[in-house]
Amino acid sequence: MLDFLNKFLRYWHTLRYLKLIQIAARLKLILQRSKVSLDKKNDLNNFTGFWIKSVQRIQKMENESTFKFLNESHKIETNSWDGIKASKLWLYNLHYFDDLNAHDSITRKSWHYELLNKWIKENPPFEGTGWDSYPTSLRIVNWIKWALSGNLLNTDVINSLEIQCRFLEKNIEKHLLGNHLFANGKALTFAGFFFDGIEAKKWRKIGTSILKKQVEEQVLSDGGHFELSPMYHIIFLEDLLDLINLYRTFDLKPPVVFLEKVPLMLSWLKTMCHPDGKISFFNDSAFGIAPSVREIENYANRLDLFEPIDNNSNNFFENLFASGFTRVVYGELVAIIDRSSIGPSYLPGHAHADTLSFELSIFGKRVIVNSGTSLYGSSEKRQLQRGTQSHSTVMIDNQDSSEVWDGFRVARRAKVFNSSDFQQDDIIALSASHNGYHRLKGKPTHNRKWKFSSQLVVIEDLIEGNFNHDVELAFFLHPEININQISESKVELKVLDKTIKLNFESKGFMVIENSKYHPEFGVSNDNFKILLRIKGDLPIKVKTRISW
């Protein structure tokens, strides 16, 4: 009975955040998947401008029939698009056709022509993974971008493309919303420009209507994407740049809202990067899925939309108020701090239980990190990577600060409150609290304060509430960091030829354990984590000093 009640509550706390349109659209999806006419109804449109070279993806085709996605290679035999043993995400990537617009794609043009014809022949309309709305959206855009880049599409490809657009119009992902809905709108807009006809005009109208509304909703006032993932932020930004490129290719002015959001999004992205120029790992984030920061900046530059940010100040902090992140720069230190609640409430699929976690670089090298993301789907590994136990923050009673479950779901969520910060003389201080553990006995509250000064960071954790609890404070180290335990409460970290000292000023049991770091999908690197375990009555205070 207790197990049933817990399951009911988990579902209730998950479903209650959904929008009515999501529930209605999901019921429609279960009851009926729309099919459409296979007839030709549209001609091709003429364009007078020039398609500016877009982001060049990493090469995905190893030969005519072998593909590498998520650091995993498979050969596609005849009629085996859905027959290989690979994850759904891998199969989705197979149907995206990203390689058409990847680095040195011109050298694989003959492979691409064969691949297009093979896909049409072996993926009949409305059958298989390739006809899910999301891969259909990305494939439509990739085929059209390839054509705008000067490649000729034969009659069979054009006819298939038209059917795919018609099918997508009837199967927009309103049950998911978010980045999926935006991808649907982008594809319909591309189709509405590429084709000419009554139907094409309808696609363009539907697509642009979706895009304008979603840009306003999904891009926060500080420029961050509302799913609070640096990786998905780049994907969305690339979409926005592609759309601006599309309008100009057809000699039209892009919507003002598109142009206004780009500099904000570029600035947000820069704020969320380490000194190595790469993204931090908050929520679902990893390298190799989205374009690199340099790639996206170069693309924006080709579109005359990029202005380099030059800040010569040595000691400062920058708040991304709408997103809840803060970047601190102090001498040779860069810290990126998460004081955000899960968002958006109706779309938490890429959220991690990482509240009040942070990442830290010193001497230009990553030192303290979150553990990254290496896979999707429902599995123990996925649960582990989303859970609090894979992030540099505090865990209580072995529970997640937000109840992440089933790959992409979240039940009860941590809410951040009492955020504050100040800079005075030579000190920068930030603090915040969250209530994610209020569901536990005694309603524990996690309060965390960071103090930055010359060659020193002090982190103060206070767990308030009642009763006896198990508290675990974790710091995950980048794989390049070597560690040496000096005493029961002190360790030395080696970065290049320099030493960083980390010292706990609290009762508790310190332990160094082996862990895993996931910088890319399909990759798990060995690293270390430093844990401080305390069992006792609340309140519990922990002070951590990091000096160099």
C-alpha positions as a printed Julia matrix, in Angstrom:
548×3 Matrix{Float64}:
  0.0    0.0     0.0
  2.84   2.4     0.89
  4.6    1.63   -2.41
  1.37   2.38   -4.33
  0.93   5.65   -2.47
  4.52   6.71   -3.21
  4.06   5.95   -6.92
  0.78   7.88   -6.98
  2.39  10.9    -5.35
  5.35  10.77   -7.74
  3.02  10.75  -10.74
  0.86  13.49   -9.22
  3.82  15.78   -8.53
  5.05  15.14  -12.08
  1.79  15.55  -14.02
  0.41  18.53  -12.12
  2.88  20.87  -13.82
  1.84  19.92  -17.37
 -0.11  22.34  -19.53
 -3.58  21.33  -20.68
 -2.43  21.49  -24.31
  0.24  18.88  -23.54
 -2.28  16.47  -22.04
 -4.76  16.93  -24.91
 -2.04  16.53  -27.55
 -0.7   13.36  -25.89
 -4.17  11.8   -25.88
 -4.53  12.65  -29.57
 -1.13  11.11  -30.26
 -2.16   7.87  -28.57
 -5.48   7.69  -30.37
 -4.38   8.73  -33.85
 -1.17   9.44  -35.75
 -2.13  11.53  -38.74
 -1.32  10.41  -42.27
 -1.37  12.68  -45.29
 -1.6   12.79  -49.07
  1.37  11.59  -51.14
  0.47  13.82  -54.1
  2.71  16.6   -55.44
  1.16  19.99  -54.67
  4.04  22.5   -54.52
  6.71  23.86  -56.82
 10.14  25.08  -55.74
 10.61  28.71  -54.8
 13.31  30.93  -56.3
 15.8   32.69  -54.08
 17.93  35.68  -54.97
 20.27  35.85  -51.97
 23.08  33.56  -50.9
 23.06  30.94  -48.16
 25.9   31.76  -45.78
 27.86  28.7   -44.7
 26.2   27.44  -41.54
 27.74  25.57  -38.61
 29.83  22.67  -39.85
 29.08  19.6   -37.77
 31.53  16.82  -36.94
 31.72  14.19  -39.67
 29.26  11.39  -38.94
 29.75   9.05  -41.93
 32.83   6.83  -41.66
 32.12   5.24  -45.05
 29.13   4.8   -47.38
 27.17   2.75  -44.84
 28.83   3.22  -41.43
 27.86   6.03  -39.06
 29.3    7.22  -35.77
 27.03   8.95  -33.29
 27.45   9.33  -29.53
 30.93   7.76  -29.87
 29.34   4.54  -31.15
 29.62   3.17  -34.71
 27.14   0.97  -36.6
 26.82  -0.18  -40.17
 23.45   0.28  -41.88
 22.59  -2.75  -43.97
 19.74  -2.84  -46.48
 16.39  -2.2   -44.77
 18.03  -2.08  -41.33
 17.42   1.54  -40.31
 15.45   0.38  -37.27
 17.01  -3.06  -37.02
 20.36  -2.29  -35.42
 20.9   -2.6   -31.68
 21.36   1.0   -30.65
 19.64   3.53  -28.39
 16.7    5.55  -29.63
 18.87   8.67  -29.49
 21.42   7.0   -31.78
 18.64   6.06  -34.21
 17.31   9.61  -34.1
 20.77  10.9   -35.04
 20.86   8.46  -37.94
 17.72  10.04  -39.38
 18.82  13.67  -38.86
 21.23  13.71  -41.86
 23.63  16.05  -40.06
 26.51  14.8   -42.22
 25.09  16.66  -45.23
 26.27  19.89  -43.58
 29.32  18.6   -41.72
 33.01  19.41  -42.15
 34.36  18.48  -45.6
 30.91  17.3   -46.69
 31.75  18.13  -50.3
 34.2   15.21  -50.32
 31.31  12.86  -49.41
 28.79  14.21  -51.9
 28.45  10.89  -53.75
 27.81   9.13  -50.43
 25.14  11.69  -49.6
 23.28  11.26  -52.89
 23.22   7.51  -52.36
 22.13   7.97  -48.75
 19.19  10.2   -49.72
 17.93   7.67  -52.24
 18.46   4.8   -49.8
 16.51   6.56  -47.06
 13.54   7.24  -49.36
 13.48   3.65  -50.62
 13.83   2.0   -47.21
 11.77   4.38  -45.05
  8.29   4.42  -46.65
  5.96   7.22  -45.52
  4.85   7.19  -41.91
  6.75   4.01  -40.92
  9.57   3.68  -38.4
 11.65   5.92  -36.14
 12.61   8.22  -38.99
  9.04   9.48  -39.21
  8.85  10.65  -35.62
  8.26  14.39  -35.71
 11.57  15.46  -34.16
 13.95  13.62  -36.54
 11.63  14.57  -39.39
 12.02  18.23  -38.43
 15.81  18.09  -38.31
 16.01  16.09  -41.54
 13.79  18.57  -43.42
 16.08  21.42  -42.38
 19.26  19.53  -43.24
 18.0   18.55  -46.7
 16.95  22.12  -47.45
 20.19  23.62  -46.1
 22.11  21.18  -48.31
 20.08  22.3   -51.32
 20.54  26.0   -50.5
 24.29  25.32  -50.32
 24.28  24.45  -54.04
 23.44  20.74  -54.14
 20.74  19.55  -56.55
 17.85  17.48  -55.22
 16.37  14.98  -57.64
 12.63  14.54  -58.18
 12.31  11.65  -55.74
 14.03  13.62  -52.98
 11.9   16.7   -53.57
  8.71  14.63  -53.56
  9.74  12.89  -50.34
 10.62  16.22  -48.75
  7.18  17.57  -49.59
  5.48  14.55  -48.0
  7.63  14.91  -44.88
  6.64  18.57  -44.52
  2.97  17.74  -45.0
  3.21  14.97  -42.39
  4.98  17.24  -39.91
  2.27  19.87  -40.21
 -0.25  17.27  -38.97
  2.0   15.92  -36.22
  3.39  18.96  -34.42
  4.76  18.02  -30.98
  2.4   20.02  -28.82
  2.54  17.25  -26.21
  6.22  18.09  -25.61
  6.49  21.8   -26.46
  9.92  23.36  -25.76
 12.83  22.67  -28.1
 10.83  20.0   -29.98
  8.07  22.47  -30.85
 10.64  25.04  -31.9
 12.32  22.46  -34.18
  8.91  21.72  -35.73
  8.32  25.42  -36.35
 11.79  25.86  -37.83
 11.27  22.97  -40.25
  7.87  24.24  -41.4
  9.33  27.71  -41.91
 12.21  26.3   -43.98
  9.66  24.33  -46.02
  7.47  27.4   -46.47
 10.4   29.3   -47.98
 11.8   26.42  -50.04
  8.52  25.42  -51.67
  6.05  27.62  -53.54
  2.32  27.0   -53.43
 -0.8   27.37  -51.31
  0.31  24.57  -49.02
  3.82  26.02  -48.68
  2.38  29.39  -47.66
  0.41  27.58  -44.96
  3.56  25.85  -43.68
  5.35  29.16  -43.52
  2.48  30.82  -41.66
  2.23  28.0   -39.11
  6.01  27.81  -38.7
  6.61  31.51  -38.2
  3.69  31.75  -35.78
  5.22  28.99  -33.66
  8.69  30.51  -33.83
  7.76  34.05  -32.82
  5.78  32.85  -29.81
  8.41  30.33  -28.75
 11.32  32.75  -29.07
  9.57  35.09  -26.68
  8.84  32.27  -24.24
 11.99  30.17  -24.49
 14.62  32.92  -24.44
 14.71  34.47  -20.98
 15.34  38.16  -20.36
 19.03  37.49  -19.61
 19.44  35.6   -22.91
 19.39  32.08  -21.47
 17.32  29.26  -22.93
 14.58  28.35  -20.48
 15.66  24.7   -20.08
 18.83  26.03  -18.37
 21.17  23.68  -20.22
 24.2   25.28  -21.91
 24.13  22.48  -24.51
 20.5   23.06  -25.49
 21.12  26.8   -25.38
 23.65  26.39  -28.22
 21.27  24.18  -30.21
 18.54  26.82  -29.93
 20.97  29.6   -30.84
 22.09  27.69  -33.93
 18.43  27.35  -34.94
 17.94  31.08  -34.57
 21.01  31.84  -36.71
 19.82  29.39  -39.37
 16.47  31.17  -39.52
 18.09  34.58  -39.91
 20.26  33.09  -42.66
 17.14  31.68  -44.35
 15.32  35.02  -44.43
 18.32  36.76  -45.94
 18.79  34.0   -48.53
 15.31  34.81  -49.8
 16.1   38.54  -49.62
 13.76  39.22  -46.7
 14.31  40.93  -43.35
 14.32  38.51  -40.4
 11.82  39.21  -37.61
 13.17  41.83  -35.23
 12.72  39.5   -32.25
 15.18  37.01  -33.82
 17.81  39.69  -34.27
 17.3   41.05  -30.75
 17.76  37.68  -29.06
 21.04  36.67  -30.73
 23.42  39.07  -28.88
 21.72  38.25  -25.58
 22.13  34.52  -26.19
 25.76  34.9   -27.23
 26.5   36.9   -24.08
 24.75  34.31  -21.87
 26.75  31.54  -23.51
 30.04  33.28  -22.87
 29.11  33.76  -19.23
 28.49  30.02  -18.82
 31.88  28.97  -20.21
 35.12  28.05  -18.46
 38.45  29.66  -19.4
 38.98  26.77  -21.84
 36.2   28.3   -23.95
 33.82  25.37  -23.48
 30.47  25.06  -21.75
 29.9   24.18  -18.1
 27.93  21.06  -17.18
 24.62  22.07  -15.67
 21.53  19.99  -16.4
 21.81  17.87  -19.56
 25.08  19.15  -21.0
 28.02  17.5   -22.74
 30.46  18.24  -25.54
 29.93  16.97  -29.07
 26.12  17.19  -29.35
 25.74  20.91  -30.0
 28.27  22.9   -32.03
 31.26  24.21  -30.11
 31.18  27.74  -28.73
 33.79  28.77  -31.3
 31.73  27.29  -34.15
 28.6   29.15  -33.09
 30.47  32.44  -32.66
 32.09  32.05  -36.09
 28.67  31.43  -37.65
 27.25  34.53  -35.96
 30.27  36.47  -37.2
 29.65  35.35  -40.8
 26.12  36.72  -40.39
 27.53  39.99  -38.95
 25.82  39.31  -35.62
 28.78  38.71  -33.33
 30.59  41.33  -31.28
 33.4   39.97  -29.06
 32.96  40.65  -25.35
 36.01  42.26  -23.77
 36.07  42.52  -19.99
 39.48  43.33  -18.55
 38.35  43.37  -14.94
 40.14  40.83  -12.72
 37.59  40.66   -9.91
 33.88  40.75  -10.7
 30.71  38.71  -10.72
 27.93  38.59  -13.3
 24.41  37.5   -12.43
 22.12  35.9   -14.96
 19.07  36.83  -12.92
 16.36  35.17  -15.0
 18.32  31.92  -15.34
 19.67  31.8   -11.8
 23.36  31.35  -12.65
 26.28  33.52  -11.56
 29.81  33.76  -12.93
 32.58  34.92  -10.6
 36.01  35.94  -11.86
 38.65  36.6    -9.22
 42.27  36.66  -10.32
 43.09  33.19  -11.64
 39.72  31.79  -10.57
 36.48  31.38  -12.51
 33.43  29.94  -10.77
 30.01  29.23  -12.27
 27.29  28.84   -9.65
 23.79  27.38   -9.93
 21.16  29.19   -7.89
 18.31  28.28  -10.22
 15.13  26.35   -9.66
 14.05  23.75  -12.2
 12.57  25.31  -15.28
 10.36  25.42  -17.12
  7.94  23.71  -14.76
  6.02  21.94  -17.55
  9.17  20.74  -19.33
 11.8   19.45  -16.86
 13.07  16.59  -19.03
 16.66  17.88  -19.23
 16.86  19.05  -15.61
 19.26  17.57  -13.07
 19.0   17.59   -9.29
 21.97  19.97   -9.16
 20.63  22.86   -7.07
 23.36  24.99   -5.45
 26.09  23.09   -7.27
 29.01  24.91   -8.86
 32.0   24.45  -11.14
 35.42  25.96  -10.53
 38.43  26.64  -12.73
 41.8   27.8   -11.38
 44.92  28.62  -13.41
 42.77  28.2   -16.54
 42.0   24.53  -15.73
 38.77  22.92  -14.58
 39.12  21.73  -10.99
 35.67  21.16   -9.42
 33.01  19.98  -11.83
 29.6   18.41  -12.21
 29.69  14.96  -13.77
 28.16  15.61  -17.21
 25.85  13.48  -19.34
 26.67  10.37  -21.35
 23.28   8.86  -22.22
 19.51   9.3   -22.32
 16.71   6.8   -21.77
 15.51   5.1   -18.59
 18.34   3.35  -16.78
 20.25   3.34  -13.5
 23.1    5.22  -15.18
 20.76   7.91  -16.42
 19.23   8.21  -12.96
 22.69   8.44  -11.39
 23.85  11.16  -13.79
 20.75  13.29  -13.21
 20.83  12.76   -9.45
 22.31  14.97   -6.75
 24.97  12.33   -6.09
 26.71  13.31   -9.37
 26.98  17.02   -8.62
 29.17  19.22   -6.46
 26.62  20.06   -3.81
 24.97  18.61   -0.68
 22.85  15.44   -0.53
 20.7   14.51    2.49
 19.63  10.98    3.42
 20.81   9.73    0.03
 17.89  11.58   -1.62
 17.89  13.86   -4.66
 17.21  17.54   -4.07
 14.6   17.3    -6.86
 12.91  13.99   -7.57
 14.32  13.13  -10.99
 13.05   9.81  -12.37
 12.37   7.75  -15.51
 14.94   9.44  -17.72
 13.14  12.73  -18.32
 10.7   13.26  -15.48
 10.75  15.26  -12.25
  8.25  15.05   -9.39
  8.79  17.34   -6.38
 11.28  20.1    -7.19
 13.7   22.21   -5.2
 12.85  25.9    -5.06
 15.65  28.42   -4.53
 15.07  31.39   -2.24
 16.99  34.06   -0.32
 19.57  34.57   -3.08
 21.89  37.44   -2.27
 25.31  38.72   -3.27
 27.62  41.63   -2.68
 31.09  42.87   -3.49
 32.94  44.95   -0.93
 36.63  45.8    -0.76
 38.43  42.55   -1.71
 35.55  40.12   -1.09
 32.83  38.78   -3.35
 30.11  36.84   -1.51
 27.07  34.96   -2.8
 24.46  32.88   -0.97
 21.17  31.06   -1.5
 18.91  28.43    0.06
 16.63  25.72   -1.3
 13.74  23.65    0.07
 14.22  20.49   -1.99
 14.57  18.37    1.15
 11.48  19.7     2.92
  9.74  16.45    2.0
 12.05  14.67    4.5
 11.44  14.41    8.23
 12.24  17.68    9.97
 12.1   19.65    6.67
 15.85  20.2     6.16
 16.84  23.39    4.33
 20.18  23.66    2.53
 21.82  27.08    2.8
 25.08  27.69    0.93
 27.4   30.7     0.9
 30.47  31.27   -1.29
 33.12  33.85   -0.33
 35.86  34.74   -2.83
 38.99  36.64   -1.94
 42.63  36.66   -2.98
 43.73  33.03   -3.58
 40.93  31.75   -1.35
 37.38  30.41   -1.68
 35.36  29.65    1.44
 32.16  27.61    1.07
 29.81  27.53    4.02
 27.01  24.96    4.07
 24.32  25.11    6.74
 21.65  22.39    6.96
 18.8   23.67    9.1
 15.8   21.74   10.37
 15.12  19.04   12.92
 15.93  15.41   13.71
 18.88  13.22   12.79
 20.03  13.07    9.14
 22.84  11.77    6.95
 24.51  14.7     5.18
 27.0   14.21    2.36
 28.97  17.07    0.85
 30.59  16.24   -2.51
 33.22  17.88   -4.7
 33.85  16.17   -8.04
 37.28  16.72   -9.58
 38.15  17.01  -13.25
 39.99  13.89  -14.53
 43.2   15.88  -15.04
 43.38  16.76  -11.34
 45.62  14.63   -9.15
 44.83  14.36   -5.45
 46.85  13.63   -2.33
 45.31  13.27    1.13
 47.29  15.2     3.76
 45.17  14.56    6.86
 41.7   13.49    7.95
 40.31  16.83    6.76
 42.77  18.15    4.16
 43.78  17.23    0.6
 46.14  18.73   -1.96
 45.15  18.99   -5.6
 47.75  19.21   -8.34
 46.94  21.45  -11.31
 49.76  21.61  -13.84
 52.77  22.24  -11.57
 50.78  24.12   -8.93
 49.08  23.06   -5.7
 45.57  23.78   -4.46
 44.63  22.97   -0.85
 41.13  21.91    0.16
 40.37  21.75    3.87
 37.16  20.9     5.75
 36.61  22.82    8.97
 33.9   20.6    10.42
 33.33  17.33   12.16
 32.73  14.48    9.77
 34.35  11.67    7.89
 36.25  12.61    4.71
 36.75  10.01    2.01
 38.19  10.09   -1.51
 36.41   7.8    -3.94
 36.72   6.86   -7.59
 34.04   8.33   -9.8
 33.12   8.89  -13.45
 33.13  12.05  -15.55
 31.01  12.19  -18.69
 32.24  14.93  -21.06
 30.5   13.39  -24.1
 27.7   10.98  -24.86
 29.1    7.47  -24.77
 32.17   8.55  -22.78
 32.94   7.88  -19.1
 36.34   8.99  -17.81
 37.83   8.09  -14.44
 38.05  10.86  -11.87
 37.94  11.39   -8.11
 35.33  12.82   -5.79
 35.91  14.21   -2.3
 33.14  13.42    0.14
 32.49  14.67    3.66
 29.92  12.55    5.5
 28.22  13.76    8.66
 25.48  12.0    10.6
 23.75  13.87   13.38
 20.99  16.17   14.54
 20.32  19.34   12.6
 21.49  22.02   12.3
 24.77  20.92   10.74
 27.43  23.4     9.62
 30.3   22.7     7.23
 33.02  25.13    6.15
 35.29  24.29    3.21
 38.41  26.32    2.44
 40.04  26.15   -1.01
 43.33  28.03   -1.27
 46.36  28.25   -3.57
